[in-house]
């Protein structure tokens, strides 16, 4: 009650407010207040004195408010003006995005209220930038979570593929609880169970003859000592003797142990004897034996090869291409490697071996390809053929028909014609020899003869050798 006894609030009405106070009340009740005509022209604008982030907007007065709205908000603004002009009560609020020539933008939620008989409309607005910033932060956080989730899925997929594809038996064990947290199929088979029933089981109970605490303590101590021997245990279900090699690490605050299990394989007595005999043959055999990788680089060589190569120590030949010790170098190696890789082996390839001091000796080489998917290798057995060369008839061996045809030319043709005919005979023999040495590898034969592939085919066709040696 006032001193005059008048009630300020009665039946939902509000008290009369002095005009000089109304502007302050409106400014304090909203972040921004705008009075516009029914056409949308700005009559006045009032901003909350405690909300200075909008800057100075006095230049809006007298201009159409549409000039300061983004294109997608103009239609919403006009819809609200039409509702107010029709006399209908506006429900809800309209969110409008303002844009200024200064190239900054801010969203405002307005309520529209008709004021006065001239059609003026009061727009009371609340700044939505804090909400928009919070939404942007939520969106960025959601996107970051999505990226982390995709990264986690990718790593999980890689981990699962690696665990399933490796042949090594791997088991993850929690050091605190002593239970299996994960294992691959190879480990489940080694332990004699399935992956589903083993996950969560006590790891120590899967072995006989040891107490739970003793097994875990032994594994932890070996994981901390890099030089410690593996722990040998007997699997309770599969009855297999396994050697465990533990690795200790910490993940998410928990100590985890990765155990790699290897099955102990007892070699047969005959296998031991065979391995011993093969080793003795490699070390003391009369034929040179060389192991190379798939490209022909020497990995190991026995003493017989060192004697042929005049090498004082294995380090002088190890790591070098075997082609460095052959007379025709890369041509010989290409023939040997390609034929051994394709057919699995190549026998009795004749060439010359060049030692480190430059001497050459005739040799016969047999190559065998060891198709190990992890580390493929080629084994070369090299035999000294210099003594056999002495017993052979010197000179090139020509066919009787070729020699007879040359001899019959004497007296019936000039020396120039005889030499030309002899050249054809020698050329044919050389081509036949190259094709035979390379096992009908035309590319290698062309390189051996110093011809292009097209020239070799021309000469093969000339001497009727084009289809010789081809598979039926």
C-alpha positions in Angstrom: 0.0 0.0 0.0 1.1 3.6 -0.7 0.6 6.4 1.8 -2.5 7.3 -0.2 -3.8 3.7 0.2 -3.6 2.7 -3.4 -2.7 -0.9 -4.2 0.2 -1.3 -6.7 -0.7 -4.9 -7.5 -4.3 -6.0 -7.9 -5.9 -8.5 -10.1 -2.8 -9.0 -12.1 -2.3 -5.4 -13.0 1.0 -3.5 -12.7 1.6 -0.1 -11.2 1.9 3.0 -13.3 5.6 3.6 -14.0 7.1 7.1 -14.7 8.4 7.4 -18.2 11.8 8.5 -17.1 12.1 5.2 -15.2 10.7 2.9 -17.9 13.8 2.9 -20.0 16.0 1.9 -17.2 13.7 -0.9 -16.2 13.5 -2.3 -19.7 17.3 -2.0 -20.2 17.8 -3.9 -16.9 15.2 -6.5 -17.6 16.7 -7.5 -21.0 20.1 -7.4 -22.7 18.9 -5.3 -25.6 15.6 -3.6 -26.3 14.6 -2.2 -29.7 11.5 -0.3 -30.7 10.5 -0.7 -34.4 7.7 0.5 -36.5 5.3 -1.9 -38.0 7.4 -1.8 -41.2 10.6 -2.7 -39.3 12.3 0.7 -39.1 14.3 1.1 -35.8 12.9 4.0 -33.7 15.1 3.6 -30.7 17.5 1.1 -29.1 18.4 0.6 -25.5 21.1 -1.7 -24.1 21.7 -3.1 -20.7 24.4 -0.9 -19.0 25.9 -4.1 -17.6 26.2 -5.7 -21.0 28.7 -3.7 -23.1 29.8 -6.5 -25.4 27.5 -5.3 -28.2 29.4 -2.1 -28.6 27.8 1.1 -29.9 24.6 0.4 -31.9 23.3 4.0 -32.1 23.8 4.0 -35.9 20.9 1.5 -36.2 18.3 4.1 -35.3 16.3 5.3 -38.3 17.3 2.4 -40.5 15.5 -0.8 -41.4 16.3 -3.6 -38.9 16.5 -6.0 -41.8 19.8 -4.4 -42.8 21.3 -5.8 -39.6 19.9 -9.3 -39.8 21.4 -12.4 -41.5 19.4 -13.5 -44.7 17.9 -16.6 -43.0 16.5 -14.5 -40.1 14.6 -11.8 -42.2 11.7 -14.1 -42.8 11.3 -14.9 -39.1 11.4 -11.2 -38.3 8.7 -10.4 -40.8 6.5 -13.2 -39.5 6.6 -11.8 -36.0 5.8 -8.3 -37.2 2.8 -9.8 -39.1 1.5 -11.6 -36.0 1.8 -8.4 -33.9 0.1 -6.3 -36.6 -2.8 -8.8 -36.8 -3.5 -8.3 -33.1 -2.8 -11.9 -32.3 -0.7 -12.7 -29.2 2.8 -13.8 -30.1 3.7 -17.2 -28.7 7.2 -18.0 -27.8 10.3 -16.1 -29.0 12.2 -15.7 -32.2 15.9 -16.2 -32.4 17.5 -13.6 -34.7 21.1 -13.4 -35.7 22.4 -9.8 -36.1 25.2 -8.8 -38.4 26.9 -5.5 -38.7 29.0 -3.9 -41.3 31.9 -4.4 -38.9 31.7 -8.1 -39.8 30.7 -9.4 -36.3 27.6 -11.4 -35.5 25.6 -12.2 -32.4 22.4 -14.2 -31.8 19.5 -12.7 -29.8 16.2 -14.3 -28.6 13.5 -11.7 -28.9 9.9 -11.4 -27.6 7.7 -9.0 -29.5 5.2 -6.7 -27.7 2.9 -4.0 -29.4 3.2 -0.6 -27.7 1.0 2.4 -28.5 -1.7 2.9 -31.1 0.8 3.9 -33.9 1.8 0.2 -34.5 5.2 0.4 -32.8 6.6 -2.9 -31.5 8.9 -3.4 -28.6 11.5 -6.2 -29.0 13.0 -7.4 -25.7 16.1 -9.5 -26.4 18.4 -11.8 -24.4 21.9 -12.5 -25.6 22.4 -16.1 -26.8 26.1 -16.0 -27.2 26.9 -17.7 -23.9 24.5 -20.5 -24.9 25.9 -20.6 -28.4 29.5 -20.8 -27.1 28.5 -23.6 -24.7 26.8 -25.4 -27.7 30.0 -25.0 -29.7 32.0 -26.4 -26.8 29.7 -29.3 -26.5 29.9 -29.9 -30.3 33.7 -29.8 -30.2 33.7 -32.1 -27.2 31.4 -34.5 -29.0 33.6 -34.4 -32.1 36.7 -35.0 -30.0 34.9 -38.0 -28.3 34.0 -39.3 -31.7 37.6 -39.1 -33.0 38.9 -40.7 -29.8 36.2 -43.5 -30.2 37.2 -44.1 -33.8 40.9 -44.1 -32.9 40.2 -46.6 -30.1 38.2 -48.8 -32.5 41.1 -48.7 -34.9 43.7 -49.6 -32.3 41.4 -52.3 -31.0 41.0 -53.8 -34.4 44.7 -53.8 -35.0 45.3 -55.4 -31.6 42.7 -58.1 -32.3 44.0 -58.9 -35.8 47.6 -59.0 -34.5 46.5 -61.4 -31.7 44.5 -63.7 -34.0 47.1 -63.8 -36.8 50.3 -64.4 -34.8 51.3 -68.0 -34.2 52.9 -67.2 -30.8 50.8 -68.0 -27.8 50.1 -64.7 -25.9 48.3 -64.3 -22.6 47.6 -61.1 -20.7 47.4 -61.6 -16.9 46.5 -59.1 -14.2 49.3 -59.0 -11.6 46.9 -57.9 -8.9 44.2 -60.5 -9.3 46.3 -63.2 -11.1 43.5 -63.8 -13.6 43.6 -63.9 -17.4 42.4 -60.7 -19.0 42.9 -61.7 -22.6 44.6 -64.3 -24.7 44.8 -65.4 -28.4 43.6 -68.6 -30.0 47.1 -70.1 -30.0 47.4 -69.6 -26.3 43.9 -71.1 -25.7 45.0 -74.2 -27.7 48.3 -74.5 -25.8 46.4 -74.4 -22.5 43.8 -76.8 -23.7 40.7 -74.7 -23.5 38.6 -72.1 -25.4 39.2 -68.4 -25.2 35.8 -67.7 -23.7 36.2 -70.1 -20.8 39.8 -69.1 -20.1 39.2 -65.3 -19.9 38.7 -64.5 -16.2 40.2 -67.8 -15.0 43.1 -67.9 -12.5 46.2 -68.2 -14.5 48.2 -70.2 -12.0 45.5 -72.8 -11.7 46.0 -73.7 -15.4 49.3 -75.4 -14.4 50.2 -78.4 -12.3 52.7 -78.6 -9.5 52.8 -75.0 -8.4 50.9 -72.9 -5.9 49.2 -69.7 -7.1 51.4 -67.3 -5.3 54.5 -69.2 -6.3 53.7 -69.0 -10.0 52.9 -65.3 -10.0 56.0 -64.5 -7.9 58.2 -66.5 -10.2 56.8 -64.8 -13.3 57.2 -61.3 -11.8 60.8 -62.0 -10.8 61.7 -63.3 -14.3 60.0 -60.3 -15.9 62.2 -57.9 -13.9 65.3 -59.8 -14.8 66.0 -59.7 -18.5 68.7 -62.4 -18.3 66.4 -64.9 -16.5 65.5 -68.2 -18.1 61.9 -68.9 -19.0 59.6 -70.6 -16.5 58.8 -74.2 -17.5 55.3 -75.3 -16.4 53.0 -78.2 -17.2 49.5 -77.2 -18.6 46.8 -78.9 -16.5 44.3 -79.3 -19.4 46.4 -80.0 -22.5 49.2 -81.8 -20.5 51.8 -79.9 -22.5 55.0 -78.6 -21.1 55.2 -74.9 -21.8 58.0 -72.3 -21.4 56.7 -68.9 -20.2 58.5 -65.7 -21.0 56.9 -62.8 -19.1 56.9 -59.0 -19.8 55.7 -56.6 -17.2 54.0 -53.3 -17.9 51.5 -50.9 -16.5 48.3 -49.8 -18.2 45.5 -47.5 -16.7 47.1 -47.7 -13.3 47.1 -51.5 -13.3 50.1 -53.8 -13.6 49.7 -56.3 -16.5 51.9 -59.2 -17.5 52.2 -60.4 -21.0 53.3 -64.0 -21.1 54.5 -65.6 -24.3 54.2 -69.4 -24.1 56.4 -71.7 -26.2 55.8 -75.4 -26.4 58.8 -77.5 -25.5 59.6 -79.8 -28.4 61.8 -82.7 -27.7 64.0 -83.5 -30.6 64.3 -87.2 -31.7 67.6 -88.8 -31.5 67.7 -89.3 -35.2 67.0 -85.7 -35.7 69.9 -84.7 -33.5 72.1 -87.1 -35.4 70.9 -85.7 -38.8 71.5 -82.1 -37.6 75.0 -83.0 -36.4 75.9 -84.7 -39.7 74.5 -81.9 -41.8 76.6 -79.4 -39.8 79.7 -81.5 -40.2 79.0 -81.8 -44.0 78.7 -78.0 -44.2 81.9 -77.4 -42.3 84.1 -80.2 -43.8 82.6 -81.0 -47.2 84.6 -80.8 -50.3 82.0 -78.9 -52.2 81.5 -75.2 -51.6 78.1 -74.4 -49.9 76.8 -70.8 -49.9 73.6 -69.5 -48.3 72.1 -66.3 -49.7 68.9 -64.3 -49.4 66.3 -64.2 -52.2 68.4 -61.5 -53.9 71.6 -63.4 -53.9 73.5 -61.7 -51.1 75.8 -64.0 -49.2 74.6 -64.8 -45.7 76.9 -67.7 -44.9 79.6 -69.7 -46.7 81.7 -72.8 -45.7 85.4 -73.3 -45.8 85.4 -74.9 -49.2 83.9 -71.7 -50.8 86.5 -69.6 -48.9 89.2 -71.7 -50.5 87.8 -71.2 -54.0 87.4 -67.5 -53.4 90.8 -67.1 -51.8 89.2 -65.4 -48.8 91.0 -65.4 -45.5 87.8 -65.2 -43.4 84.0 -65.4 -43.8 83.6 -61.7 -43.2 85.4 -61.1 -46.6 82.4 -62.7 -48.5 79.5 -62.2 -46.1 77.1 -59.4 -47.2 78.4 -59.3 -50.7 76.5 -60.4 -53.8 77.4 -63.9 -55.0 77.5 -62.5 -58.5 80.7 -60.6 -57.6 82.5 -64.0 -57.6 81.1 -65.3 -60.9 82.7 -64.7 -64.3 79.5 -63.3 -65.9 78.4 -61.6 -62.7 74.8 -60.4 -62.8 73.9 -62.6 -65.9 74.9 -65.8 -64.0 73.0 -64.7 -60.9 69.9 -63.8 -62.8 69.8 -67.2 -64.4 70.5 -69.0 -61.2 68.1 -67.0 -59.0 65.2 -66.9 -61.5 65.3 -70.6 -62.3 65.7 -71.6 -58.6 62.9 -69.4 -57.5 60.6 -70.5 -60.3 61.3 -74.3 -60.3 62.6 -74.7 -56.8 66.0 -75.8 -57.9 68.6 -75.7 -60.7 71.2 -78.3 -61.4 74.7 -78.3 -63.0 75.0 -74.7 -64.2 78.5 -74.3 -65.7 80.4 -71.1 -65.4 83.6 -69.7 -63.9 84.2 -68.5 -60.4 86.5 -65.5 -59.9 88.4 -65.3 -56.7 89.3 -62.2 -54.7 92.7 -62.1 -56.3 91.4 -62.4 -59.8 92.0 -66.0 -60.7 89.2 -68.0 -62.4 88.3 -71.6 -62.0 85.6 -73.6 -63.9 82.7 -74.6 -61.6 79.3 -76.3 -61.7 76.6 -74.8 -59.6 73.4 -76.3 -58.2 70.9 -74.0 -56.6 68.0 -74.8 -54.2 65.3 -72.4 -53.1 64.2 -72.7 -49.5 60.7 -71.3 -49.5 60.4 -70.0 -45.9 57.7 -67.3 -45.9 59.5 -65.4 -43.2 63.1 -65.7 -44.4 63.4 -67.3 -47.8 66.9 -68.3 -48.8 68.8 -69.9 -51.7 71.5 -72.6 -51.2 74.2 -72.8 -53.8 76.4 -76.0 -54.0 79.5 -75.1 -56.0 81.8 -77.9 -57.4 85.2 -77.4 -58.8 85.0 -78.6 -62.5 88.5 -77.6 -63.6 89.8 -81.2 -63.5 86.9 -82.4 -65.6 87.6 -79.7 -68.1 91.1 -81.1 -68.8 89.6 -84.5 -69.7 87.1 -83.0 -72.1 87.8 -82.5 -75.9 89.1 -79.0 -76.3 87.4 -76.5 -78.5 83.7 -76.1 -79.3 81.7 -79.2 -80.2 79.8 -78.7 -83.5 77.4 -81.1 -85.0 78.9 -83.5 -87.7 76.6 -82.0 -90.4 77.8 -78.5 -89.6 81.5 -79.5 -89.7 81.1 -81.6 -92.8 79.3 -78.8 -94.6 82.2 -76.4 -93.9 84.8 -79.0 -95.0 83.0 -79.5 -98.3 83.3 -75.9 -99.1 87.1 -76.1 -99.4 88.0 -76.0 -103.1 84.5 -75.1 -104.2 84.2 -71.7 -102.6 86.4 -68.8 -101.9 87.9 -68.3 -98.4 85.6 -65.3 -97.8 82.5 -67.5 -98.4 84.0 -70.3 -96.2 84.6 -67.8 -93.4 81.1 -66.5 -93.7 79.7 -70.0 -93.5 82.0 -70.8 -90.5 80.7 -67.7 -88.8 77.1 -68.8 -89.1 78.1 -72.2 -87.7 79.9 -70.7 -84.7 77.0 -68.2 -84.1 74.5 -71.0 -84.1 76.5 -73.0 -81.6 76.9 -70.0 -79.3 73.2 -69.3 -79.4 72.4 -73.0 -78.7 74.8 -73.0 -75.8 73.4 -69.8 -74.2 69.8 -71.1 -74.5 70.8 -74.4 -73.0 72.7 -72.8 -70.1 69.8 -70.4 -69.2 67.2 -73.2 -69.4 65.6 -71.5 -72.4 65.4 -68.2 -70.6 65.5 -65.9 -73.6 66.0 -62.7 -71.6 69.0 -64.1 -69.8 70.4 -65.7 -73.0 70.2 -62.3 -74.7 72.1 -60.7 -71.8 74.7 -63.5 -71.8 75.3 -63.0 -75.6 75.2 -59.2 -75.4 72.2 -59.0 -77.8 68.9 -57.3 -77.5 65.9 -59.5 -77.1 64.6 -58.7 -80.6 68.0 -59.6 -82.2 68.1 -62.9 -80.4 64.6 -63.8 -81.7 65.7 -62.9 -85.2 68.7 -65.2 -85.0 66.7 -68.0 -83.3 64.2 -67.8 -86.2 67.1 -67.7 -88.7 68.6 -71.0 -87.4 65.3 -72.7 -86.7 65.8 -72.6 -82.9 62.8 -70.5 -82.1 60.7 -73.4 -80.7 63.5 -75.5 -79.3 63.2 -76.1 -75.5 59.7 -74.7 -75.2 57.2 -76.5 -73.1 54.6 -78.5 -75.1 
